[in-house]
Structures are given as structure tokens and as C-alpha cells.
Amino acid sequence: MSAQKWRLELERIAEDFCSFLNSRGITSSKGKTGDYYVEIHSSVVFKIYSNRRGDRRMVFSPLTHENERAELLSFWEEFKGNVHLGTEIYVDGSFRDDHVGYSAVVVENGSIVKKLSGCSRDLHGLRNVSGEIKAVEVALEYCKENEIGKVKIYYDYEGLRSWPLRLWKAKNSLTAGYRDLVVSLSSEVTIEWVKIDSHTGDSYNEMADKLAKAALRKCLD
């Protein structure tokens, strides 16, 4: 696709999304455009960014209120045809300076109901993986505390699923402990593992990524 056609496609999608929001009672219009984005004026001003693979994501000002951000992200997911039913949790981890950040975004029937995040030292030298493991543990603790018997966990590191299913061998105390915890909770929480590719425009995965990085910055700054 030529650069011109690619930009026109992005603008068309932005216009369609504005029409979608207007049909939901949220007044919206297309603003200025650039090579990789289209600005949209709605209850807040935000941008839809895209790369030439067609991975698109919404970008908000840091001043945007969390409730407005969450509502617009839910509409964006609906607009893209993504159906979110039941409890879904998106997990991610981050690493810097011997510390890890972790996060879990809890989505109930398409609406964000909880965001969990934190930071700890990487005592096992597994970098991002330590954060990813902690994120799943926090997610399952949330399910147990709230008596959630079935959950979809969206992840981007294969070990999170493969260790509990014994498809991968747990070679250290961290991965073995993680495996045993997930297995022990399996009688209380049924997990459906959903593998996604990171940084491809999935709204909730992008949110989990940002939360983990923000938790890490807060811990180290």
C-alpha cells in the first residue's frame, strides 16, 4: 500500500470511529492528521496512531481522566468488533535496574473494573519474566478474593501458560513456585490462557504495559 493510500485508510477509520461514537451519544469529530496519526476531538482530545502493518492504538494526554480513558477504550474495542464477555485479565511486566514492575488490568464484560500494579526487586535474575509471573499471581489473588471462578488471562510470554501445564520444565525456585501456585488454585479458578502479541495495538495489553512501566518508574524514582 502506498503512503498516500495508507494515510487515507487511517483517516477513513478515524471518521468511521467518530460516527460510531456519535451514534453512542458522544459528540466526536476528526481533527488534524499526520503521517502516523489522526487526532479526534471528543469528550477529550486523543489520537489514533497506526503503523503500516495496520496495528492501531489510541493515545491520550497524560491529563486525561482515567474514567474517560477507560470508556473510550471500551468503545474502541467494540468498534473493532472485539467481544469481551466475562472476566478477562491482561498481564504484563517490565524490568530496569534489578527491579521489576508488574500489572494486571481486569475487564468485566468489556469494561475496566480494576487495575493492579506494583514493583519489587528481581531476586532471580529473570528480568521481565519475574514481573510477568508476579502479574499473574496478583491476578489470581484478585480472582480468589472476589470469588471469580473462571477467567481469561491474556499474556505475551509463553512460559506463563507452559509452566503450569508442564509443557515447560520449571528450572528454578521462582518458576517452580509459580507453577505450583497456579496448579493449586486451579480447583478454585479455571483459567483460559489467551496468547497475544505485545505492541500490536491491543488496547488493554497496551494499558497493562504502561501500568507496569509506570509502577517501575515510581519505584525507582
N, C-alpha and C positions, 0 to 999 in steps of 0.2 A: 504494500500500500504506500502510495506517495505521501510525502509530508503534508501536502495540502489536503488530500482525502482523509488522512488520519486526523488532522485538526478539525475538519468538518464533521467527522463522525463523533468526535468528542463533544463538539458544540451541539450536535443533534441529541446526544444522550442527555446533556445538561438541560436542554429545552424540554425534553420528554420528562425529566425528573421534576422540573418546575411545574409542568402540567399536572403531574402526579400529586405533588404537594398541594397545589391549588385545589385539586379535587378532594383533598382531605381537609380543606378549610385553612390551609397555611399559605398565605399570600407570598408568592415567590416569583422572582424574575432573574433572567440571565444578565450578568454584569460583564466586566472586561474579561478578555481572554489573552492567553499567552501560548507559547509553543507546547506547553505541557499541562495547562490547566484552564479551567473556566470558573469564574467567580459567580457565585449565586447569592442574591440578596433575598433573605427570608426573615424569619424572626431574629436571625443573626446573619452575619456575612460569613460565608465559608467558601472553600474551593474544592472542586473535583479535579484531582490530578490523575494523569494516566501515563503509562509508558507504551511503547509500540507493540508490546505483547498483548495489550488490552487489559492489563491489570490496573484497576481504577480504585482510588480511595478518597475519602473525604478528609479534608484538613481544616481544622478550626483554629481560631485565635486562642491563645492561652487564657484570655479573659472570658471565653465562652463558659456560661454556667453548665455544670455537669448534667443537670436535668434537660436542658435544651440540646446538648450534645447527644445524650442518650436517645432522646426522642427522634432526632433527625437521623441518627444511625439506624434506628429500628425501621424508619420509613425507607431508608436507602436499601436495607436488606430486603424489605418487602418489594420494593421497586425492581430489584434484581431477580425476583422470583424465588428467593431463598425462604423456605418454610421452616420455622423454628417452633417445635412443639415439645412440651415437657421441660424438664430441667437439662440445660446444657452448660458446661463449664469449659472455658477456654483458658489454657495454662501456658505460662512462658517463664523463662529465666534469663538472667543477664549476669555478666561477670566483669569485675575490674578490681585490680589491686588486692587480690586474695580475698575478696568478698563477692557474694552473690546476691542479686535481687531476685525476687520471685513474685508471681502474681496469678490470680485466678479471677476471671470475670464470669459471674453467674448470670445466666439468661433464663428467664421463665417465659415460655410461650412468646418469644420474640422481644421481651422487654428486659432490660438490665435491672436486676434487683439487688446485686451486691458486687462490690469489688474488693478483693482481698489482696494485700501485698505486704512485703516486708524485706528485711535484709539480714544476712548472717555471714559469718566467716566461712570460707571454703576450706574445711578441715581435711578434705580427702583429695584435693588437687584435681577435681573433675570439672572445674570451671563452670560453664553454663549448665552442664548436666546436673550439678548439685542444686542449682536454682530450679531447674525443671522438676526434679524429684520433689523438692520442698513444695512446689506449687501444687502438685498432685496430692501430696499429703494434706495440705491445707484445704484443698477442695473436698477431699473425702471426709475430713473432720467437719466441714460445713454440712455435708450431706447427713452425717451421723447425728449432729446436733439438731438438725431441722427435720429429722425423720424422713429423709428423701430416699426412697427405696430403689430408684432407677435413675441413672444419669448418663448423658453422653459427655465424654471428655474429649475435647479437641486438642490435639497435640501436634508438635512438629518434630520431636525427637523419638525415633522408633523404640529405643530402649524402654521408654515409659510403659509401653504395652508389652514388649517382648520379655522383659524380666519377670513380671507376674505370671505370664503364660508359659514361662520356662522355655521360650524359644531362644533366648539368650542366657548364657551362664552368668550368674552374678558372681563377680570375681573379687569383690571387696566388701567390707562391712556395711558401707553405705547402700550399695545396690542390693545386697542380701537383705538388709533390714527393710528397705523399701519393698522388695518383693514380698517378704513375709507379712508386712503391714497390709498391703493391698489384698493378698490372699486371705488374711484373717478377717477383713471387712467384707469379703465377697458374699458372705451369708446375709449381710445387712444391706449392702448396696450393690446392685447389679450395674456393671459398667459396660457401656458400649463405646469402644475406642474408635475415634474418627481421626484419621491422619490427614493433615493439611500441610501445604507448602507455606513456609513463612514468607512474609513480604511480597505477597501476591494480591493484596487489596482486600482480603477478608477483614471486614470491619472490626469484629470482636477480637480476632487474632492480633490485629494492629493495636487495638486498645490494650490487650494484655502485654504486648511487647513494650509499649510506652510506660505502662504501670510498673513493670519490673525494672526498667531503666530509671524511672523516677525514684523508686524506692532505694535503688543502689546509690543514686546521687545524694539523696537525703542522708543516707547512712554515712557516706564518705565525706561530705562537705562540712 
